Amino acid sequence: QAAASLQHPNVVTVFDCGEVEDHLYIAMEYVEGADLEEIIHRRDPLPLHLKLDIISDVLKGLAYAHSRGVVHRDIKPANILVTEDGRG
């Protein structure tokens, strides 16, 4: 629920979370693009400047979350979303 209070361009917005009939759910913003794991497995490697942009965006989002007392605890390429314009 702490994640639902985060408002930052590099953090996916969480609209709601809860439990229904013993099933946990999180309703969050839809991000048009791909996760970093998909991008890593493509044949064409990303140019260095795009890699650095993604890393910078991820670190900005994490720094913001940490400043609000929120720790992600599952950072991995599959959980990093990259928009169609290359923002992480």
Summary of the structure (lengths in Angstrom):
residues: 88
radius of gyration: 14.2
end to end distance: 22.2
largest distance: 46.5
contacts: 196
relative contact order: 0.24
helix: 36%
strand: 22%
